Amino acid sequence: MQLSLYSFGAILGKATDNGGFTEFPVDPDEIARALSAKTIFTTGLMTEDVLYVHQEGVKQTVVGFRKRQRTGIWLEGSDEPLRVPLPDLILIRTLTDGNTPSYQVFATKGRPEALDASLFNVPLPNIYGSGQICWGNVRLDGLTTGTSLTAGWNNLLGTRFGSHSVGGKSKTHHDDVRKILIDLNTNPRRRVYPRSDLIPAKKTLAQVLGIEEANA
């Protein structure tokens, strides 16, 4: 097939079965709609640390999983890092046409096996109730290679946490989540973050990703 564009309109030509060639006019609006159609690619839930990848046109969303584990974190004003058990976490990176990525992070109770998995507030400072991260002066350039979220995890957990958004993250220390982090640091035998201390984010993974629950 051959599409020819002229000042007076558009002509589509194609070969016929008998070896000939035929031409007919086409509506430019129809051509525009066809060329602007979205290309969508979705993996569904995946294995290992990458849970989910969704590509829609120039917009890519990647969801990564980090199994619960003892982690070294820094709090502003402290000369030594805290060694604390963190719960299971998911990190969501959204990137549009190569621009600076946006991130959200939530706690989970185990590795999500379905898109309707419930999410919880992360027991760390500098994270809003929406899951958005207050990066401060951390540069996010160069954190968008493929579907790997390693650089994003390293920047999140390797940066000092301040005094912003410290409330509503812990049932036992509702006013300031840093208090339970300090308590956990002084109790090295506590190897797992208590799931009962997590506060529900009142949303599911499907809702955060903008997917209808009926299709999750």
Secondary structure, 3 states (H helix, E strand, C coil): CEEEEECCEEEEEEECCCCCEEEEEECHHHHHHHHCCCCEEEEEECCCCEEEEEEECCEEEEEEEECCEEEEECECCCCCCEEEEECEEEEEEEEECCCCCEEEEEEECCCCCCCCCEEECCCCCCECCCCEECCCCCCCCCCCCCCCCHHHHHHHHHCCECCCCCCCCCCCCCCCCHHHHHHHHCCCCCCCCCHHHCCEEEEEHHHHHCCCHHHC
